[in-house]
């Protein structure tokens, strides 16, 4: 009696990519690249859709990975979006300058992020109203990790107020550049915008 053998299962392209990442030497570089792609995809979708409408499948498709890989790295959707809704890592780079030079640094950093990656470290806050209770988390993180963190670096009176006003100026510039896409702003070089805009931001950071 003839015997039959089952054919080996063929991996899908995304599964093959996941397997390659896992089997690469140490796997660290590919794993970090995959995690970064997943977070970028989740941020992109969070800026355009309500949190409740975003599926792991949609994140996976945009990131070019499989849904199981997202679960492997982040555990579940809520854990993934807790990373996306944090400003901690972005704020490290955003505030990476002495206070005396911080106005110019923040303006340049914001505009460069928009011009080169279509994103900046703080503009996600404008989408908080889309996300219900998750939006409250986004607001709380923003107040603590951006505005309050900046105020702690400022000397002189009314540091909290001055920090919030400075961040508000930066959000306004980010909205005009990245969302409203003002043709005059986008048609002007980053150096020139920084020269014009940064002194007003710096005036709020320097003690009166």
C-alpha positions as CSV (number, residue, x, y, z in Angstrom):
1,X,0.0,0.0,0.0
2,X,1.4,3.4,-1.0
3,X,2.2,5.9,1.7
4,X,1.6,9.6,1.4
5,X,3.7,12.3,2.9
6,X,2.6,15.8,3.7
7,X,4.3,18.7,1.9
8,X,6.3,21.0,4.1
9,X,4.5,24.2,5.0
10,X,5.7,27.2,3.0
11,X,6.3,30.2,5.1
12,X,4.7,33.5,4.1
13,X,7.1,36.4,3.1
14,X,6.4,38.1,6.4
15,X,7.0,35.0,8.5
16,X,10.2,34.4,6.5
17,X,11.3,37.9,7.4
18,X,10.5,37.3,11.1
19,X,12.5,34.0,11.1
20,X,15.4,35.7,9.4
21,X,15.4,38.4,12.0
22,X,15.4,35.8,14.8
23,X,18.2,33.7,13.3
24,X,20.5,36.6,12.4
25,X,23.8,36.8,14.3
26,X,22.7,37.8,17.8
27,X,19.4,38.9,16.2
28,X,19.8,42.3,18.0
29,X,20.2,44.6,15.0
30,X,17.2,43.1,13.1
31,X,15.1,43.0,16.3
32,X,15.7,46.6,17.1
33,X,15.0,47.6,13.5
34,X,11.7,45.6,13.6
35,X,10.7,47.2,16.9
36,X,11.5,50.7,15.5
37,X,9.4,50.0,12.4
38,X,6.5,48.8,14.5
39,X,6.6,51.9,16.7
40,X,6.8,54.2,13.6
41,X,3.8,52.4,12.1
42,X,1.8,52.7,15.3
43,X,2.6,56.4,15.6
44,X,1.6,57.0,12.0
45,X,-1.8,55.3,12.5
46,X,-2.3,56.9,15.8
47,X,-2.0,60.3,14.2
48,X,-4.7,59.5,11.7
49,X,-7.2,57.1,13.4
50,X,-8.8,56.8,16.8
51,X,-7.0,54.4,19.1
52,X,-10.0,52.0,19.1
53,X,-10.0,51.7,15.4
54,X,-6.4,50.7,15.0
55,X,-5.7,46.9,14.7
56,X,-2.5,45.0,15.2
57,X,-3.0,43.8,11.7
58,X,-2.9,47.3,10.3
59,X,0.2,48.1,12.3
60,X,1.9,44.9,11.1
61,X,1.0,45.6,7.5
62,X,2.4,49.1,7.6
63,X,5.6,48.0,9.5
64,X,6.1,45.1,7.1
65,X,6.1,42.4,9.9
66,X,3.6,39.8,11.1
67,X,1.1,40.4,13.9
68,X,2.7,37.6,16.0
69,X,6.0,39.4,15.9
70,X,4.3,42.5,17.5
71,X,2.9,40.3,20.2
72,X,6.3,38.8,20.8
73,X,8.0,42.2,21.2
74,X,5.2,44.1,23.0
75,X,2.8,41.6,24.4
76,X,-0.5,43.2,23.3
77,X,-1.9,46.3,21.7
78,X,-2.2,48.3,24.9
79,X,1.5,47.6,25.7
80,X,2.5,48.7,22.2
81,X,0.6,51.9,22.5
82,X,1.9,52.7,25.9
83,X,5.3,53.0,24.1
84,X,3.8,55.1,21.4
85,X,2.1,57.4,23.8
86,X,5.3,58.1,25.8
87,X,7.4,61.2,25.0
88,X,10.3,60.1,27.2
89,X,12.8,59.0,24.5
90,X,11.9,61.8,22.1
91,X,12.3,64.4,24.8
92,X,15.8,63.2,25.5
93,X,16.9,64.4,22.0
94,X,14.5,67.4,22.0
95,X,16.1,68.9,25.1
96,X,19.7,67.8,24.4
97,X,21.3,71.3,24.6
98,X,22.3,73.8,27.2
99,X,19.5,76.1,28.3
100,X,21.3,79.0,26.7
101,X,21.1,77.3,23.3
102,X,17.9,75.3,23.8
103,X,15.5,77.6,21.8
104,X,17.4,77.2,18.6
105,X,18.0,73.5,19.2
106,X,14.3,72.7,19.7
107,X,13.2,74.7,16.7
108,X,15.8,73.1,14.5
109,X,15.1,69.6,15.8
110,X,11.4,70.0,15.3
111,X,11.7,71.3,11.7
112,X,14.4,68.7,10.8
113,X,12.1,65.9,12.0
114,X,9.3,67.2,9.9
115,X,11.4,67.7,6.8
116,X,13.3,64.4,6.9
117,X,10.8,62.0,8.6
118,X,7.4,63.7,8.4
119,X,7.3,63.6,12.2
120,X,8.5,65.5,15.3
121,X,8.8,64.7,18.9
122,X,5.9,66.6,20.3
123,X,3.3,67.1,17.6
124,X,1.5,63.9,18.6
125,X,-0.2,65.7,21.4
126,X,-2.5,67.6,18.9
127,X,-4.2,64.2,18.1
128,X,-5.2,63.5,21.8
129,X,-8.9,64.4,21.2
130,X,-9.1,61.4,18.8
131,X,-8.4,58.8,21.4
132,X,-10.8,59.1,24.3
133,X,-9.4,57.7,27.5
134,X,-6.1,56.9,25.7
135,X,-6.0,60.6,24.8
136,X,-6.0,61.4,28.6
137,X,-2.9,59.2,28.9
138,X,-1.2,61.1,26.0
139,X,-2.0,64.4,27.7
140,X,-0.7,63.3,31.1
141,X,2.5,62.0,29.5
142,X,3.0,65.2,27.6
143,X,2.5,67.4,30.6
144,X,5.0,65.3,32.7
145,X,7.6,64.3,30.1
146,X,7.7,67.5,28.0
147,X,6.3,70.6,29.7
148,X,7.2,69.8,33.3
149,X,10.6,68.3,32.3
150,X,11.4,71.6,30.5
151,X,10.2,73.7,33.5
152,X,12.6,71.8,35.8
153,X,15.6,73.1,33.7
154,X,14.5,76.7,33.8
155,X,15.8,79.2,36.4
156,X,13.9,82.2,37.6
157,X,10.2,82.9,38.3
158,X,7.2,81.3,36.7
159,X,9.2,78.4,35.2
160,X,6.1,76.3,34.6
161,X,4.3,79.0,32.8
162,X,7.3,79.9,30.7
163,X,7.9,76.3,29.8
164,X,4.3,75.8,28.7
165,X,4.3,78.9,26.6
166,X,7.6,77.9,24.9
167,X,6.2,74.4,24.2
168,X,3.0,76.0,22.9
169,X,5.1,78.1,20.4
170,X,6.8,75.0,19.2
171,X,3.5,73.1,18.7
172,X,2.2,76.0,16.7
173,X,5.2,76.0,14.4
174,X,4.9,72.2,14.1
175,X,1.3,72.5,13.1
176,X,2.0,75.2,10.5
177,X,4.9,73.2,9.0
178,X,3.6,69.6,9.3
179,X,-0.2,69.8,9.3
180,X,-1.3,73.0,7.7
181,X,1.8,72.8,5.5
182,X,2.1,76.5,5.1
183,X,3.8,77.1,1.7
184,X,5.8,80.1,2.9
185,X,7.1,78.3,6.0
186,X,7.9,75.1,4.1
187,X,9.5,77.1,1.3
188,X,11.9,78.8,3.7
189,X,15.1,77.1,4.8
190,X,15.3,75.6,8.2
191,X,18.3,77.8,9.1
192,X,16.3,81.0,8.3
193,X,13.2,79.9,10.2
194,X,15.4,79.0,13.2
195,X,17.1,82.4,13.1
196,X,13.7,84.1,13.1
197,X,11.7,81.9,15.5
198,X,14.2,80.7,18.0
199,X,14.8,84.0,19.7
200,X,11.1,84.3,20.7
201,X,11.3,80.8,22.2
202,X,14.6,81.5,23.9
203,X,13.1,84.6,25.5
204,X,10.8,82.4,27.5
205,X,13.5,80.0,28.6
206,X,16.0,82.7,29.8
207,X,15.0,84.2,33.2
208,X,13.6,87.7,32.8
